[in-house]
């Protein structure tokens, strides 16, 4: 029996599950498929990504279509220059893909869709001016303008700080217009929702909180090596906030930890590390793995899971996964935003370099503390962040916005 039809626009193909954005998109897609027939239109960066779409067809009764996004150094430079001239956000302009715009128009003209789900803010540029009878759902993974805003405050590169200072203002204008157009906006935390409500103005009532969840069956609590001196960081290693975080950690935090614990090692796990991240492996204590099939084995030798983020927004899936695996975790306040953790109960929070050093050393030297945090963190994930409960909430929001 057919269900109401939803057109789902994905900024990243939600498979394989290499990064937080893909994991979130995958589970949202899976949960929506319980109540809706879905057609997925997804941007891909490389031609061979199209071969990864097969597992998604289980949740996409109307099919999966991949559309190449051609990003090059030249196209990025042109988009950056265009942003300065036109006042349009670089982050939005660099993803301008006429083929996707045409595909969306074709689908809306041919199919009886009840909703258009735009996964990530950038996808709102592909929504036609008029969508009669079709509700627009904006799925915000972050408060996007906050990312360049915080990078403008923390980056060591003066040119990047200058450009980011203009970019966050351009992106904020686009984000505000998108919020005011959407029939429903999903934010990942109450903090994000409050910021978005301020931007949305009269449409503030259309914004709902839908936290990111974790697959607690897949990410089981692991048995860790006793008194491990290995620090673990997991994440997509091409995302600017992650790059900044690891460079800061390796230059200002790791050397101080090694003064007290000379055997400390750092394992940087994540897809597509940039040359800047790869260069960190010049330190013999640092290993950069690149993309891995399964991140779970890295939890077995983990004295502390580190999240030294100084910029970014939304919720960090890496923390949800780490807590589900029972990994003692130290994070900045920015890194733990949107997750209902209590400092000293589920996680240790540290914002300065010296605070991060002290917190990490506590985990490396105190197995009782580490075990307590691991147990409490795992319980928090089981009780509050399971995807089935979050999916029911999502479908409830959909039912409200689609009601006659």
Protein Blocks (a to p, Z undefined) as FASTA:
>chain_A
ZZdddddddfbdcbdcfbfklmmmmmmmmmmmmmpccddddddfbfklmmmmmmmmmmmm
nopcdddddddfklmmmmmmmmmmnopafklmmmocfklmmmmmmmmmmpccfbdcdehj
klmmmpcfblghiacddddfbdfklmmmmmmmmpmblklmmmmmmmmmmmmmmmmmmmmm
pmbdcdfbfklmmmmmmmnmmmmmmpccddddddfklmgcddddehiabdcddddfkbfk
lmmmmmmmmmmmmmmmmmmmmmbccddedehiafklmmmmmpmkbccebjafblklmmmm
cfbdcdfbfbdedjdfklmmmmmnopacdddfklmgoiacdehkloccdfbfklmmmmmm
mmmmmmklmmmmmmmmmmmmmmmmcfklmmmmmmmmmmmmmpZZ
